[in-house]
Amino acid sequence: MSSLKFCGIWLDTKSAFVILLENNTIQTHSVDSDIEDYRAVGGARAKTPWGPMDTVSEKKYAERRKHQQQAYFDSIIELVKPVNRLYIFGPAEMKDKLQNVIAEQPWGRTIPIQVEAADKMTDPQKIAKTKSFFGV
Protein backbone atom coordinates (compact mmCIF):
# COMPACT_ATOMS: atom_id res chain seq x y z
CA MET A 1 0.00 0.00 0.00
CA SER A 2 1.27 3.46 -0.91
CA SER A 3 1.83 5.87 1.96
CA LEU A 4 0.14 9.26 2.18
CA LYS A 5 2.38 12.24 1.67
CA PHE A 6 1.24 15.62 2.97
CA CYS A 7 2.87 18.98 2.30
CA GLY A 8 2.69 22.37 3.95
CA ILE A 9 4.16 25.44 2.26
CA TRP A 10 4.69 28.77 3.98
CA LEU A 11 5.70 31.42 1.46
CA ASP A 12 6.06 35.10 0.73
CA THR A 13 7.89 36.96 -2.02
CA LYS A 14 11.32 36.41 -0.43
CA SER A 15 11.33 32.71 0.45
CA ALA A 16 9.32 29.53 0.88
CA PHE A 17 9.53 26.91 3.60
CA VAL A 18 8.33 23.48 2.43
CA ILE A 19 7.35 20.83 5.00
CA LEU A 20 6.87 17.26 3.71
CA LEU A 21 5.16 14.75 6.02
CA GLU A 22 5.29 11.07 5.11
CA ASN A 23 4.72 8.18 7.53
CA ASN A 24 6.41 9.50 10.67
CA THR A 25 9.14 11.50 8.96
CA ILE A 26 9.39 15.23 8.42
CA GLN A 27 11.50 16.78 5.67
CA THR A 28 11.95 20.52 5.35
CA HIS A 29 13.32 22.54 2.45
CA SER A 30 13.96 26.26 2.08
CA VAL A 31 13.55 27.89 -1.31
CA ASP A 32 14.80 31.44 -1.80
CA SER A 33 13.23 33.59 -4.47
CA ASP A 34 15.13 35.83 -6.84
CA ILE A 35 12.17 38.17 -7.25
CA GLU A 36 13.40 41.76 -7.35
CA ASP A 37 11.64 44.35 -5.25
CA TYR A 38 11.25 47.13 -7.79
CA ARG A 39 9.37 50.38 -7.46
CA ALA A 40 9.24 52.62 -10.50
CA VAL A 41 10.42 56.18 -10.04
CA GLY A 42 9.41 58.77 -12.61
CA GLY A 43 11.49 59.71 -15.63
CA ALA A 44 13.48 62.90 -16.13
CA ARG A 45 12.28 66.01 -17.92
CA ALA A 46 14.40 67.56 -20.69
CA LYS A 47 15.92 70.99 -20.08
CA THR A 48 14.26 72.51 -23.15
CA PRO A 49 10.53 73.26 -23.07
CA TRP A 50 8.46 70.56 -24.76
CA GLY A 51 11.60 68.49 -25.21
CA PRO A 52 11.88 64.70 -25.03
CA MET A 53 11.33 63.00 -21.70
CA ASP A 54 13.10 59.91 -20.35
CA THR A 55 10.49 57.43 -19.23
CA VAL A 56 10.72 54.39 -17.02
CA SER A 57 9.70 51.21 -18.78
CA GLU A 58 7.53 49.50 -16.17
CA LYS A 59 6.53 46.87 -18.71
CA LYS A 60 10.13 45.61 -18.87
CA TYR A 61 10.31 45.26 -15.07
CA ALA A 62 6.87 43.64 -14.85
CA GLU A 63 7.88 41.06 -17.44
CA ARG A 64 11.14 40.33 -15.60
CA ARG A 65 9.26 39.94 -12.31
CA LYS A 66 6.79 37.55 -13.96
CA HIS A 67 9.64 35.31 -15.13
CA GLN A 68 11.36 35.44 -11.74
CA GLN A 69 8.08 34.51 -10.04
CA GLN A 70 7.54 31.58 -12.42
CA ALA A 71 11.07 30.27 -11.73
CA TYR A 72 10.38 30.56 -7.97
CA PHE A 73 7.13 28.60 -8.29
CA ASP A 74 8.78 25.97 -10.51
CA SER A 75 11.44 25.28 -7.87
CA ILE A 76 8.71 24.87 -5.22
CA ILE A 77 6.62 22.62 -7.45
CA GLU A 78 9.59 20.30 -8.05
CA LEU A 79 9.62 19.58 -4.31
CA VAL A 80 5.88 19.02 -3.88
CA LYS A 81 4.91 17.07 -7.02
CA PRO A 82 4.39 13.67 -5.39
CA VAL A 83 2.00 14.78 -2.58
CA ASN A 84 -1.54 13.65 -1.77
CA ARG A 85 -2.70 16.82 0.04
CA LEU A 86 -1.36 20.35 0.07
CA TYR A 87 -1.63 23.17 2.62
CA ILE A 88 -0.38 26.61 1.54
CA PHE A 89 -0.14 29.44 4.05
CA GLY A 90 1.57 32.78 4.45
CA PRO A 91 1.09 36.54 4.15
CA ALA A 92 0.12 38.52 1.04
CA GLU A 93 -1.07 37.12 -2.26
CA MET A 94 1.82 34.78 -3.19
CA LYS A 95 -0.01 31.80 -1.67
CA ASP A 96 -3.01 32.38 -3.95
CA LYS A 97 -0.79 32.76 -7.01
CA LEU A 98 1.01 29.50 -6.16
CA GLN A 99 -2.34 27.72 -5.72
CA ASN A 100 -3.41 28.88 -9.20
CA VAL A 101 -0.14 27.68 -10.76
CA ILE A 102 -0.44 24.27 -9.07
CA ALA A 103 -4.11 23.97 -10.09
CA GLU A 104 -3.01 24.35 -13.73
CA GLN A 105 -0.73 21.29 -13.43
CA PRO A 106 -2.27 17.93 -14.45
CA TRP A 107 -1.38 16.37 -11.08
CA GLY A 108 -2.49 19.53 -9.23
CA ARG A 109 -6.10 19.15 -10.34
CA THR A 110 -6.43 15.84 -8.52
CA ILE A 111 -5.21 16.79 -5.04
CA PRO A 112 -7.03 18.82 -2.38
CA ILE A 113 -5.38 22.20 -1.77
CA GLN A 114 -6.16 24.38 1.25
CA VAL A 115 -4.98 28.00 1.39
CA GLU A 116 -4.87 30.11 4.56
CA ALA A 117 -3.52 33.51 5.58
CA ALA A 118 -0.74 33.46 8.17
CA ASP A 119 1.72 35.98 9.57
CA LYS A 120 5.47 35.66 9.86
CA MET A 121 6.45 32.55 11.83
CA THR A 122 9.54 30.73 12.99
CA ASP A 123 10.40 27.45 11.28
CA PRO A 124 9.24 25.34 14.29
CA GLN A 125 5.92 27.22 14.27
CA LYS A 126 5.48 26.48 10.55
CA ILE A 127 6.15 22.78 11.17
CA ALA A 128 3.74 22.70 14.12
CA LYS A 129 1.00 24.46 12.11
CA THR A 130 1.41 21.99 9.24
CA LYS A 131 1.34 18.97 11.58
CA SER A 132 -1.74 20.37 13.32
CA PHE A 133 -3.51 20.99 9.99
CA PHE A 134 -3.01 17.39 8.86
CA GLY A 135 -3.66 15.95 12.35
CA VAL A 136 -0.21 14.37 12.64
KAVEN-V816215 format. One record per helix or strand of 2 or more residues. SS is the DSSP state (~ for helix, > for strand). FROM is the first residue (numbers start at 1). TO is the last residue. Records with the same first field share a line. If there is no record, write none. Layout:
SS->FROM-TO + FROM-TO
//
This chain:
>->5-11 + 15-22 + 25-32 + 85-90 + 112-117
~->58-80 + 94-103 + 123-134
//
